[in-house]
Amino acid sequence: MIRKTRLFTPGPTPLLPAAQFAMAAADIHHRTPEFRALYQKVLAQLKVFVGTKNDVLLLSSSGTGAMEASVSNLTSPGDRVLVLTAGKFGERWVALTKAFGCEVDVVEAPYGQTFDLEVVRKALKPEHRALFVQGTETSTAVRHDVQAIAKLRDAVAPETLLVVDGITGLGTTHFDVDGWGIDVLIGGSQKAVMIPPGLAYLSVSDKAWAAMEKSKNPRYYFDLRKERKNAAKGESAYTPAVALIAGLGAALDYIAGQAGGDLEKGRIALVNNAQVNAAATRAGLVALGFTLFAPTAPAAAATAVAVPEGMDSSEVVKALKTRFASVIANGQGEMKGKIFRVAHLGFFDYLDTVALLGAMEHIAKDTLKLPVQWGQAVAAAQQVYADAVKG
Ligand SMILES: *Cc1c(COP(=O)(O)O)cnc(C)c1O
């Protein structure tokens, strides 16, 4: 039998064909009216996709570049900051803020869980220059309650900047950037927007722009003030990833096209799609005998499940690749071998979910020797889907 390669990973995610065509045709110079028209269109679309009146900037880097930019542009050596961490990407905030000389206070939640808000309330101090958190922690597939954290910030430390890594949160979770007062919200191209890695985007509030005037950490390539000045003219400070920007425009057109051309509605449809697929996947995998790794606060971006005691999740990852040419993600770091992760962010639809669960039935039976009845996982997912479309 032939096998068709499929990505079920939380970044990179499957590519949208229309975006691939736009990238292949992006034979334009970046200091021309053609590029300026494209750039301005994409920046305007991104504002709608992020859902904010704030500036949205694009950077030619992976998501971590925008994480670094938010630290280097908003902090000075010796600033006290608070990091909320519950996984590998939270740990990246800790490492980054330390690398730029911040005094870092940390609130930790165990892998697979989100934060106790009372603990956050006690840890947060008005002198914290900024609070860094993930919208969704991709390494554990946990969703954090950004709205509640923003409310705590308003109550306890209203001057503190709220910086959210929404790299897998955007397009899978609802964020009210302006209503909640998110000062920086970061996204990445290889996640919900269906194009390859290489672009990061971020929204920046007026409060963050004002703070930038006083921050003393060094920055050059990721100088956000310089990017803003150039963006106002329809250009980027340096040679941008032109092809990716063309692909991003096509992807945002596609997302709008899913809701009659209305990008805001399209974004909501994309979030709902991720939520239904995530719920169906959870139901299907639990029906097969797996245990949810993040049962109390599961993300819609991805689902993490633990394999039964004594089994190795690497075997599942390997079997899916060998037999069905499909790629899921192993656990990261010490979670490797214990969990596997299946993504729902971006260009995944319900049929992808059903296909994956069908393959997982074979792997649960043949590789993990679990008692499986054909259709067991798929049936559980079908019920979730049927309930969701009934409304
Ligand atoms: C993918 C991801 C990142 C960014 O990683 P890059 O490899 O730099 O693109 C950051 N945070 C989260 C939560 C992610 O899922």
The ligand as a Tripos MOL2 file, in Angstrom:
@<TRIPOS>MOLECULE
LIG
   15    15     1     0     0
SMALL
NO_CHARGES

@<TRIPOS>ATOM
      1 C1          6.7170   26.5980   18.7570 C.3       1 LIG1
      2 C2          6.6960   27.4040   19.9840 C.ar      1 LIG1
      3 C3          7.6370   28.4450   20.2360 C.ar      1 LIG1
      4 C4          8.6130   28.9290   19.2320 C.3       1 LIG1
      5 O1          9.5990   28.1480   18.8920 O.3       1 LIG1
      6 P1         10.4510   28.4440   17.5900 P.3       1 LIG1
      7 O2         11.0850   27.1390   17.3890 O.co2     1 LIG1
      8 O3         11.3730   29.5320   17.9150 O.co2     1 LIG1
      9 O4          9.4840   28.8570   16.5130 O.co2     1 LIG1
     10 C5          7.5210   29.1650   21.3950 C.ar      1 LIG1
     11 N1          6.5520   28.9450   22.2870 N.ar      1 LIG1
     12 C6          5.6310   28.0070   22.0820 C.ar      1 LIG1
     13 C7          4.5600   27.8250   23.0900 C.3       1 LIG1
     14 C8          5.6730   27.1990   20.9320 C.ar      1 LIG1
     15 O5          4.7430   26.2600   20.7270 O.3       1 LIG1
@<TRIPOS>BOND
     1     1     2 1
     2     2     3 ar
     3     2    14 ar
     4     3     4 1
     5     3    10 ar
     6     4     5 1
     7     5     6 1
     8     6     7 2
     9     6     8 1
    10     6     9 1
    11    10    11 ar
    12    11    12 ar
    13    12    13 1
    14    12    14 ar
    15    14    15 1
@<TRIPOS>SUBSTRUCTURE
     1 LIG1         1 GROUP 0 **** ****
